[in-house]
């Protein structure tokens, strides 16, 4: 009876079960320590079936990265109303980001820790997702600058740099929030909004921090 039910399960559903199990094992044990035996057991299938569907451990890990990267990107975009001002869009996007990473800690571990530390092609999958998010945040910052000033004198490089810094901070803050009891998605988002909007406001006002001159440095270098 059980075997018949297993055979009748659609391939797409069975594959998602395998990916669910793989994300959990990879996220908690790490790529190197994870075994196909563990993944198959957690998914409730045989190890040969995992290989039949997903070819190899490397291909399985890549499939996990792609699925979770797409899910995170969708969650962030779904949380944003395009009719809102740029600052509200960023706020809603950050809340969606932190809510998703908190609800899926194993997936975030796969994306933020495991994929980055095991070389190509795994890291490239995360880089592509990250580039999409950075481009989105860069646009929001540029829109905010236009909303605040009709003709803002804000170099594109500075906007892109601020967006890159924000995304990097969000990644680190998500890892910290997941490991710190009692930190909500809203609290994490508010922390980062204060950081980001303060920085953008400083750039727009023209009150930029400048490095000390050589004469002003204690060591003279």
N, C-alpha and C positions, 0 to 999 in steps of 0.2 A: 504493500500500500504506500509506504513512505517513498520507496524508490520510484513508483509510478508518478507520484506528485512531483518529485524532483525533476523527472524527465519532462513533465508537462509545463514546468515553469518557464516563461519566456526568457530567452537568452539575455535580453536587456535588463530584466529584473535580477536575474542571477548574477550578471556582471556587476550591477550596482551593489549587491550584497558583498561581493568580493572586494570591491573598492572600499566599502564601508569598513570592512574588517581590516583591510590593508592600511587605511588611514589611521585607524586606532592603534595598530601594532607599530607602524612606522613612527607615529607621533609620540608614543610612550617609550618605545625601546630604541628608536633611532634606526636609520637605514641599515647600517652595518650589522647591528645585533638582531634585527628582525629576520625571521625565517619563514620560508614559504609554508612549512608545516604548520606553524602557528596561525598564519593567515588563513590557510585552508580549514583548519579546525574551527576557528572563530566564525568563518563564513558558513560552516556546515557542509563543506564539499570536500572532494578528494583533491590532493595536491596535483595529480595529473590534469584535473579539470581546470584548475587555476592556470596551469601552463597552456592548456588548449585554448583558453579564452584570451589570455594576456601575455603569452609567449615566454616571458622571462621576468626575473625580479626587477631588472632595470626598466622594462616596459611597463610593468605594473606600477612602479614608483612614479614614472613619468605620467601615466594616466591619472594617478592620484593628484599630482601637482596640477595638471591641467584642469581637472574637475574642480578642485578646491579654489584655484585662482579664479576660474570663471564664476564660481559661486560667490566669492568675496566681492568681485567687481560688480556683479548683478545686485548684490545686497546694498552696496554703497549707492549705486545709481538709482535703485528703487526707493531709497530713503529720501531722495531729493526731489523737491517740486521746482521745476524750471521757472515758474512764474514768480518765485521769491527773489528778494534782493540777494546779491552775491554772498554777503556775510551769513544770511540765513541758510543759503544752500550749503555753504561750507560747514556750518554748525550741524545741519541735518545729516550731511554726509559723514562727518566725524562720529556722530552718535550711531549711525548705522554701521560704520566700520568697527567701533568698539563693541557694539552689541553682538555683531556677527563673530568677532574673534573670541569674545567671552563665551558665546554659546557653542563654539566649535574649537575648543582649545587644542585638540589633537590635530585638526586641520591647520591651525595657525602654527603649531610646532613644525609640521611638515613644510609649510611655506617659508616660515621665518628662520628656522634653524636647520632642518635636515637638508632641504634642497640647496641651500646656500653653501653647505660645507662638504658637498660630495662632487664638486666639479661639474664640467659640462657632461651631458646637455641639460642636467637638472637645473643648474643656476640660470641658464638662459631662459627657461620657462618662467621663472619668477621675475627676471629682469623685464620680460615683455609685459607682464601684468603691472609691474611697478611703473614702467614708462607710461602706460595708459593712465594710471592714477595721477602721476606727476603732471602729465599734460592737462588733465582735467582740473587739477588744483591751480595750475598756472593760469588757466583761462579764468577761473573764479577770481584770482588775485587781480588780474588785468581788468576784469569787469568792475571789481570793487574800486580800483583806482579811477576808472572812468566815471563811476557813480559819484565818487567823492570830489573829483576835479574834472572840469570839462576837458582840459588838455593837460593831463598829468605828465610831468617831466620825470618819468620813471623808466630807467633803462630796462630793456627786455631781459638782459642778463641778471639784473637784480630780482626781477619778478620770478624768473626761472629758479634762481638760487634759493629764494625764500620758499618756493613750492617744494624744492628738493629737500630742504631742511625740515619742512613741516612733515613730509611723508616719512622721512627718517625718524623724526621724533615720534610720530604716531606708531611706527613699528616697535620702537623700544618701549613706548608707554603701554602698548597693548600687552607686551610680554610681562611688564611689571604689574599691570593691573590684573592679569590672569593669575599671577603668583601672590597677589596681595588681597587678603579677604576684605570684603566690604567696599571695594572700589567699584562704583557703578559705571555703566557706559556714559551716562550723563556727566558724572564727575570727571572722568578722563577726558571727555570732549571739551568740557569747560576749561580744564587746565590748558589744553592745547590751543583752544580759541583765544584765551588771554595771551598766550605766548605769540601766536601767529598775528593776531590783530594789533597787538602792541608793536610788533616788528613792522607790519605794513604801515601802521600809522606813522611810525618814525620815518620810514622812507618817504612817505607822501609829504610829510611836513618839512622835509629837507634837513632835519636834525639827525644826520647820520653820525654814528661813532666813527672816528678816524684813528688809526694807529698813531702812537706817539712818534715824533720825529727822532732821528738818531741822537740829536742833542738832548732831547727830553728823556731818553732812556738811561737808567742808572748805569748800565754797563757800556753805554755809548755805541751799541751795535744793533 
